[in-house]
Amino acid sequence: MTTPIERKTPLHRFRVPVLLVGTAVLMIAARGLDALVSGVPVLRLLVGLGAAVGAIAGYTWLSRRVEDRTEVTELPAAGRWRGLGRGVLIGVATFLATMLLAFLFTDADVASGSFWACLGVAGSMASVAVTEELLFRGVVHRFLEQRIGSVIAIAVSSLIFGLTHLLNGNATLWGTLAIAVEGGALLAIAYTATRSLWLPIGLHFAWNFTESGVFGTAVSGADSEPGLLRTVLSGPEVLTGGTFGPEASLFALLCCLVPAVWLVRRAKLVRR
């Protein structure tokens, strides 16, 4: 018995550039919408959540269309909330540990912020986490892994992720390398360990939200904005992260190493 020949759509041949461009457009659109409503916290929350849901729907439709897939396995319905929840717990715990070390070994000036500003940050960080994970893990890392294996794909996609943060206003070379290791590598490993984007999305959101929405510190070289608190760290840049934010500190690197090691031991690496 002969098996039927699988028919490919004309777009299948160009699936990598189409998905790259399409997902990048979703990310840019989400950033643009956030900028438009930045002065209205409640609207920023609603727009951010809507942009996150819309980006997932857009990515799912585009992946099915250009990859001829009936199921987008990296966004499974089963285990969605469990994956997001685990990611949130890891992200919050990791950043809290980072700030605890910063408070112990640097001078910290903490003032009260705004609950409403915190709500707005939540929406913004939801859209950031979703769109960046769709692009960097869902497209860049996934296709690299198919061609060159997991280890090199983690290294290359993490470096690309870090270098894109050079575009931020207060970016530094050390900060971008730090975010490549602690953010890019950790999130790529989280995807590799679960084969799902839900865990890295939850982790990415929780880290960014705790950093900006709770402590009010700068995120990846972007200008800081008030959250529940306004936190200013003073001391050596290697410990505070300087203008890039706590992500460029030695503490963040050390704290992110713990979940990265735990997750990589559970990952099934693809070899080429």
DOMAR-759615 format. One record per residue (C-alpha): y, x, z; residue number from 1. Coordinates in nm, 4 decimals. Example, Ala and Ser with C-alpha at 12.3 -4.5 7.8 and 13.67 -1.06 7.14 Angstrom:
# residues 2
Y -0.4500 | X 1.2300 | Z 0.7800 | n 1
Y -0.1060 | X 1.3670 | Z 0.7140 | n 2
END
This chain:
# residues 272
Y 0.0000 | X 0.0000 | Z 0.0000 | n 1
Y 0.3398 | X 0.1388 | Z -0.0887 | n 2
Y 0.6349 | X 0.1058 | Z 0.1430 | n 3
Y 0.9549 | X -0.0481 | Z 0.0098 | n 4
Y 1.2313 | X 0.1917 | Z -0.0877 | n 5
Y 1.5246 | X 0.1695 | Z 0.1537 | n 6
Y 1.8421 | X 0.0840 | Z -0.0299 | n 7
Y 2.1582 | X 0.2668 | Z 0.0682 | n 8
Y 2.5066 | X 0.1302 | Z 0.0265 | n 9
Y 2.7515 | X 0.3363 | Z -0.1841 | n 10
Y 2.9367 | X 0.4258 | Z 0.1364 | n 11
Y 2.6279 | X 0.5831 | Z 0.2962 | n 12
Y 2.6803 | X 0.9081 | Z 0.1084 | n 13
Y 3.0279 | X 0.9407 | Z 0.2607 | n 14
Y 2.9375 | X 0.8086 | Z 0.6048 | n 15
Y 3.0627 | X 1.1128 | Z 0.7978 | n 16
Y 3.4193 | X 1.1229 | Z 0.6594 | n 17
Y 3.4424 | X 0.7414 | Z 0.6574 | n 18
Y 3.3399 | X 0.7189 | Z 1.0236 | n 19
Y 3.5653 | X 1.0095 | Z 1.1198 | n 20
Y 3.8691 | X 0.8575 | Z 0.9527 | n 21
Y 3.7902 | X 0.5024 | Z 1.0628 | n 22
Y 3.7391 | X 0.5981 | Z 1.4279 | n 23
Y 4.0473 | X 0.8219 | Z 1.4268 | n 24
Y 4.2518 | X 0.5288 | Z 1.2953 | n 25
Y 4.1213 | X 0.3121 | Z 1.5810 | n 26
Y 4.2270 | X 0.5797 | Z 1.8309 | n 27
Y 4.5741 | X 0.6223 | Z 1.6798 | n 28
Y 4.6247 | X 0.2454 | Z 1.6666 | n 29
Y 4.5300 | X 0.2122 | Z 2.0338 | n 30
Y 4.7786 | X 0.4872 | Z 2.1271 | n 31
Y 5.0489 | X 0.3162 | Z 1.9241 | n 32
Y 4.9907 | X -0.0203 | Z 2.0918 | n 33
Y 5.0010 | X 0.1446 | Z 2.4330 | n 34
Y 5.3352 | X 0.3072 | Z 2.3513 | n 35
Y 5.4797 | X -0.0274 | Z 2.2406 | n 36
Y 5.4064 | X -0.1971 | Z 2.5740 | n 37
Y 5.4440 | X 0.1051 | Z 2.8042 | n 38
Y 5.7260 | X -0.0557 | Z 3.0024 | n 39
Y 5.5341 | X -0.3728 | Z 3.0928 | n 40
Y 5.2362 | X -0.2884 | Z 3.3207 | n 41
Y 5.0510 | X -0.6218 | Z 3.2996 | n 42
Y 5.0874 | X -0.6339 | Z 2.9224 | n 43
Y 4.9794 | X -0.2706 | Z 2.9056 | n 44
Y 4.6645 | X -0.3597 | Z 3.0981 | n 45
Y 4.5789 | X -0.6506 | Z 2.8691 | n 46
Y 4.6606 | X -0.4616 | Z 2.5489 | n 47
Y 4.4612 | X -0.1583 | Z 2.6647 | n 48
Y 4.1523 | X -0.3632 | Z 2.7474 | n 49
Y 4.1867 | X -0.5526 | Z 2.4204 | n 50
Y 4.2194 | X -0.2278 | Z 2.2257 | n 51
Y 3.9072 | X -0.0909 | Z 2.3955 | n 52
Y 3.7014 | X -0.4010 | Z 2.3095 | n 53
Y 3.8431 | X -0.4053 | Z 1.9554 | n 54
Y 3.7610 | X -0.0375 | Z 1.9041 | n 55
Y 3.3993 | X -0.0927 | Z 2.0098 | n 56
Y 3.3712 | X -0.3904 | Z 1.7743 | n 57
Y 3.5307 | X -0.1927 | Z 1.4909 | n 58
Y 3.3052 | X 0.1085 | Z 1.5430 | n 59
Y 2.9958 | X -0.1130 | Z 1.5576 | n 60
Y 3.0875 | X -0.2923 | Z 1.2349 | n 61
Y 3.1756 | X 0.0300 | Z 1.0544 | n 62
Y 2.8581 | X 0.2071 | Z 1.1673 | n 63
Y 2.6398 | X -0.0776 | Z 1.0456 | n 64
Y 2.8305 | X -0.0938 | Z 0.7197 | n 65
Y 2.8330 | X 0.2730 | Z 0.6194 | n 66
Y 2.5136 | X 0.3965 | Z 0.7898 | n 67
Y 2.2941 | X 0.1023 | Z 0.6925 | n 68
Y 2.1978 | X 0.0494 | Z 1.0559 | n 69
Y 2.0857 | X -0.2823 | Z 1.1983 | n 70
Y 2.1423 | X -0.1549 | Z 1.5528 | n 71
Y 2.4033 | X 0.0893 | Z 1.6811 | n 72
Y 2.1765 | X 0.2584 | Z 1.9346 | n 73
Y 2.4523 | X 0.4572 | Z 2.1051 | n 74
Y 2.6110 | X 0.1279 | Z 2.2178 | n 75
Y 2.3076 | X -0.0670 | Z 2.3431 | n 76
Y 2.3565 | X -0.4066 | Z 2.5037 | n 77
Y 2.0795 | X -0.3319 | Z 2.7525 | n 78
Y 2.2057 | X -0.1152 | Z 3.0353 | n 79
Y 2.5719 | X -0.1434 | Z 2.9333 | n 80
Y 2.7094 | X -0.2246 | Z 3.2783 | n 81
Y 2.4693 | X 0.0080 | Z 3.4567 | n 82
Y 2.5770 | X 0.2955 | Z 3.2332 | n 83
Y 2.9463 | X 0.2195 | Z 3.2768 | n 84
Y 2.9028 | X 0.1838 | Z 3.6527 | n 85
Y 2.7194 | X 0.5130 | Z 3.6900 | n 86
Y 2.9832 | X 0.6841 | Z 3.4804 | n 87
Y 3.2632 | X 0.5396 | Z 3.6940 | n 88
Y 3.0942 | X 0.6594 | Z 4.0146 | n 89
Y 3.0487 | X 1.0116 | Z 3.8764 | n 90
Y 3.4040 | X 1.0262 | Z 3.7427 | n 91
Y 3.5676 | X 0.9040 | Z 4.0645 | n 92
Y 3.3544 | X 1.1261 | Z 4.2890 | n 93
Y 3.4151 | X 1.4345 | Z 4.0749 | n 94
Y 3.7922 | X 1.3942 | Z 4.0649 | n 95
Y 3.8155 | X 1.3072 | Z 4.4345 | n 96
Y 3.6260 | X 1.6286 | Z 4.5104 | n 97
Y 3.8699 | X 1.8185 | Z 4.2876 | n 98
Y 4.1716 | X 1.6779 | Z 4.4700 | n 99
Y 4.0167 | X 1.7336 | Z 4.8122 | n 100
Y 3.9833 | X 2.1034 | Z 4.7321 | n 101
Y 4.3369 | X 2.1077 | Z 4.5944 | n 102
Y 4.4726 | X 1.9497 | Z 4.9145 | n 103
Y 4.2856 | X 2.2064 | Z 5.1240 | n 104
Y 4.3930 | X 2.5177 | Z 4.9338 | n 105
Y 4.7354 | X 2.4313 | Z 4.7860 | n 106
Y 5.0536 | X 2.2602 | Z 4.9032 | n 107
Y 5.0502 | X 1.8912 | Z 4.8130 | n 108
Y 5.3470 | X 1.6588 | Z 4.8247 | n 109
Y 5.2274 | X 1.2973 | Z 4.8191 | n 110
Y 5.4584 | X 0.9964 | Z 4.7970 | n 111
Y 5.3929 | X 0.6264 | Z 4.7422 | n 112
Y 5.3839 | X 0.4930 | Z 4.3882 | n 113
Y 5.3426 | X 0.1475 | Z 4.2382 | n 114
Y 5.0496 | X -0.0922 | Z 4.2238 | n 115
Y 5.1841 | X -0.2460 | Z 3.9031 | n 116
Y 5.2164 | X 0.0938 | Z 3.7368 | n 117
Y 4.8559 | X 0.1593 | Z 3.8391 | n 118
Y 4.7463 | X -0.1576 | Z 3.6556 | n 119
Y 4.9185 | X -0.0418 | Z 3.3389 | n 120
Y 4.7511 | X 0.2979 | Z 3.3591 | n 121
Y 4.4117 | X 0.1247 | Z 3.3890 | n 122
Y 4.4595 | X -0.0451 | Z 3.0528 | n 123
Y 4.5861 | X 0.2703 | Z 2.8874 | n 124
Y 4.2992 | X 0.4828 | Z 3.0177 | n 125
Y 4.0427 | X 0.2209 | Z 2.9139 | n 126
Y 4.1556 | X 0.2444 | Z 2.5518 | n 127
Y 4.1781 | X 0.6258 | Z 2.5692 | n 128
Y 3.8284 | X 0.6627 | Z 2.7137 | n 129
Y 3.6694 | X 0.4247 | Z 2.4634 | n 130
Y 3.8390 | X 0.5538 | Z 2.1486 | n 131
Y 3.7952 | X 0.9226 | Z 2.2359 | n 132
Y 3.4283 | X 0.8769 | Z 2.3198 | n 133
Y 3.3653 | X 0.6848 | Z 1.9980 | n 134
Y 3.5279 | X 0.9636 | Z 1.7975 | n 135
Y 3.4155 | X 1.2806 | Z 1.9749 | n 136
Y 3.0732 | X 1.1816 | Z 2.1032 | n 137
Y 2.9836 | X 0.8854 | Z 1.8812 | n 138
Y 3.0786 | X 1.0556 | Z 1.5556 | n 139
Y 3.1521 | X 1.4289 | Z 1.5915 | n 140
Y 2.8812 | X 1.5219 | Z 1.8405 | n 141
Y 2.6184 | X 1.2815 | Z 1.7042 | n 142
Y 2.6404 | X 1.4070 | Z 1.3461 | n 143
Y 2.6627 | X 1.7721 | Z 1.4508 | n 144
Y 2.3515 | X 1.7277 | Z 1.6649 | n 145
Y 2.1594 | X 1.5844 | Z 1.3708 | n 146
Y 2.2330 | X 1.8995 | Z 1.1708 | n 147
Y 2.2489 | X 2.1903 | Z 1.4149 | n 148
Y 2.0777 | X 2.0717 | Z 1.7333 | n 149
Y 2.2027 | X 1.9722 | Z 2.0758 | n 150
Y 2.3113 | X 2.3044 | Z 2.2259 | n 151
Y 2.5387 | X 2.4160 | Z 1.9421 | n 152
Y 2.6625 | X 2.0600 | Z 1.8903 | n 153
Y 2.7695 | X 2.0411 | Z 2.2557 | n 154
Y 2.9545 | X 2.3731 | Z 2.2234 | n 155
Y 3.1275 | X 2.2904 | Z 1.8938 | n 156
Y 3.2203 | X 1.9296 | Z 1.9725 | n 157
Y 3.3506 | X 2.0355 | Z 2.3149 | n 158
Y 3.5715 | X 2.3033 | Z 2.1599 | n 159
Y 3.7098 | X 2.0532 | Z 1.9081 | n 160
Y 3.7746 | X 1.8060 | Z 2.1901 | n 161
Y 3.9602 | X 2.0692 | Z 2.3896 | n 162
Y 4.1704 | X 2.1956 | Z 2.0997 | n 163
Y 4.2983 | X 1.8467 | Z 2.0186 | n 164
Y 4.4700 | X 1.8488 | Z 2.3582 | n 165
Y 4.6976 | X 2.1273 | Z 2.2351 | n 166
Y 4.8998 | X 1.8445 | Z 2.0798 | n 167
Y 5.0057 | X 1.7213 | Z 2.4254 | n 168
Y 5.3561 | X 1.8070 | Z 2.5393 | n 169
Y 5.2725 | X 2.0353 | Z 2.8340 | n 170
Y 4.9534 | X 2.1786 | Z 2.6890 | n 171
Y 4.8464 | X 2.5358 | Z 2.7570 | n 172
Y 4.5733 | X 2.7423 | Z 2.5952 | n 173
Y 4.3942 | X 2.7810 | Z 2.9289 | n 174
Y 4.4204 | X 2.4072 | Z 2.9897 | n 175
Y 4.2672 | X 2.3213 | Z 2.6539 | n 176
Y 3.9794 | X 2.5624 | Z 2.7139 | n 177
Y 3.9282 | X 2.4175 | Z 3.0614 | n 178
Y 3.9204 | X 2.0609 | Z 2.9306 | n 179
Y 3.6774 | X 2.1706 | Z 2.6586 | n 180
Y 3.4351 | X 2.2946 | Z 2.9235 | n 181
Y 3.4748 | X 2.0419 | Z 3.2043 | n 182
Y 3.5569 | X 1.7391 | Z 2.9894 | n 183
Y 3.4098 | X 1.7995 | Z 2.6464 | n 184
Y 3.0872 | X 1.9630 | Z 2.7609 | n 185
Y 3.0299 | X 1.7251 | Z 3.0536 | n 186
Y 3.0828 | X 1.4166 | Z 2.8382 | n 187
Y 2.8665 | X 1.5530 | Z 2.5547 | n 188
Y 2.5910 | X 1.6309 | Z 2.8044 | n 189
Y 2.6252 | X 1.2799 | Z 2.9506 | n 190
Y 2.5702 | X 1.1364 | Z 2.6031 | n 191
Y 2.2788 | X 1.3724 | Z 2.5331 | n 192
Y 2.1120 | X 1.2789 | Z 2.8610 | n 193
Y 2.1340 | X 0.9028 | Z 2.8015 | n 194
Y 2.1677 | X 0.8669 | Z 2.4220 | n 195
Y 2.4288 | X 0.6063 | Z 2.5074 | n 196
Y 2.8093 | X 0.6116 | Z 2.5062 | n 197
Y 2.8386 | X 0.3856 | Z 2.8106 | n 198
Y 2.7933 | X 0.6607 | Z 3.0702 | n 199
Y 3.0491 | X 0.8984 | Z 2.9121 | n 200
Y 3.2943 | X 0.6099 | Z 2.8588 | n 201
Y 3.2721 | X 0.5116 | Z 3.2272 | n 202
Y 3.3003 | X 0.8733 | Z 3.3400 | n 203
Y 3.5946 | X 0.9479 | Z 3.1096 | n 204
Y 3.7809 | X 0.6342 | Z 3.2191 | n 205
Y 3.7231 | X 0.6908 | Z 3.5905 | n 206
Y 3.8312 | X 1.0563 | Z 3.5798 | n 207
Y 4.1527 | X 0.9794 | Z 3.3894 | n 208
Y 4.2340 | X 0.6685 | Z 3.5915 | n 209
Y 4.1813 | X 0.8399 | Z 3.9262 | n 210
Y 4.3884 | X 1.1334 | Z 3.8068 | n 211
Y 4.6830 | X 0.9312 | Z 3.6773 | n 212
Y 4.6459 | X 0.5757 | Z 3.8059 | n 213
Y 4.5644 | X 0.6727 | Z 4.1643 | n 214
Y 4.7137 | X 1.0193 | Z 4.2262 | n 215
Y 4.9900 | X 1.0090 | Z 3.9643 | n 216
Y 4.9279 | X 1.3617 | Z 3.8345 | n 217
Y 4.9539 | X 1.4849 | Z 3.4754 | n 218
Y 4.6546 | X 1.4233 | Z 3.2484 | n 219
Y 4.5588 | X 1.6949 | Z 2.9992 | n 220
Y 4.9123 | X 1.8227 | Z 2.9480 | n 221
Y 5.0691 | X 1.4785 | Z 2.8992 | n 222
Y 5.3709 | X 1.3897 | Z 3.1119 | n 223
Y 5.2732 | X 1.2539 | Z 3.4521 | n 224
Y 5.3489 | X 0.8931 | Z 3.5380 | n 225
Y 5.3436 | X 0.7121 | Z 3.8722 | n 226
Y 5.0231 | X 0.5531 | Z 3.9895 | n 227
Y 4.9386 | X 0.4264 | Z 4.3351 | n 228
Y 5.0653 | X 0.7663 | Z 4.4501 | n 229
Y 5.2934 | X 1.0393 | Z 4.3199 | n 230
Y 5.1278 | X 1.3745 | Z 4.3805 | n 231
Y 5.2802 | X 1.7179 | Z 4.3182 | n 232
Y 5.0662 | X 2.0270 | Z 4.3764 | n 233
Y 5.2351 | X 2.3607 | Z 4.4476 | n 234
Y 5.0685 | X 2.7002 | Z 4.4391 | n 235
Y 4.8936 | X 2.9355 | Z 4.1951 | n 236
Y 4.8347 | X 2.7690 | Z 3.8583 | n 237
Y 4.4698 | X 2.8660 | Z 3.8679 | n 238
Y 4.4368 | X 2.6308 | Z 4.1679 | n 239
Y 4.6852 | X 2.3557 | Z 4.0742 | n 240
Y 4.6480 | X 2.3505 | Z 3.6955 | n 241
Y 5.0244 | X 2.3862 | Z 3.6512 | n 242
Y 5.1957 | X 2.1567 | Z 3.4026 | n 243
Y 4.8646 | X 2.0737 | Z 3.2345 | n 244
Y 4.7487 | X 1.8929 | Z 3.5480 | n 245
Y 4.4555 | X 1.9379 | Z 3.7890 | n 246
Y 4.2097 | X 1.9515 | Z 3.4971 | n 247
Y 4.3247 | X 2.3094 | Z 3.4337 | n 248
Y 4.2382 | X 2.4152 | Z 3.7891 | n 249
Y 3.9433 | X 2.6202 | Z 3.9031 | n 250
Y 3.8496 | X 2.3321 | Z 4.1334 | n 251
Y 3.8016 | X 2.0931 | Z 3.8406 | n 252
Y 3.5777 | X 2.3408 | Z 3.6610 | n 253
Y 3.3607 | X 2.3900 | Z 3.9687 | n 254
Y 3.3377 | X 2.0182 | Z 4.0499 | n 255
Y 3.2490 | X 1.9199 | Z 3.6920 | n 256
Y 2.9753 | X 2.1816 | Z 3.6874 | n 257
Y 2.7726 | X 1.9829 | Z 3.9414 | n 258
Y 2.7195 | X 1.6606 | Z 3.7398 | n 259
Y 2.6868 | X 1.8667 | Z 3.4198 | n 260
Y 2.3904 | X 2.0605 | Z 3.5611 | n 261
Y 2.2362 | X 1.7420 | Z 3.7026 | n 262
Y 2.2651 | X 1.5634 | Z 3.3670 | n 263
Y 2.1532 | X 1.8519 | Z 3.1454 | n 264
Y 1.8278 | X 1.8763 | Z 3.3406 | n 265
Y 1.7580 | X 1.5158 | Z 3.2348 | n 266
Y 1.8582 | X 1.5613 | Z 2.8732 | n 267
Y 1.6128 | X 1.5754 | Z 2.5858 | n 268
Y 1.7706 | X 1.8359 | Z 2.3636 | n 269
Y 1.7361 | X 1.8166 | Z 1.9851 | n 270
Y 1.6435 | X 2.1533 | Z 1.8336 | n 271
Y 1.7035 | X 2.2632 | Z 1.4748 | n 272
END
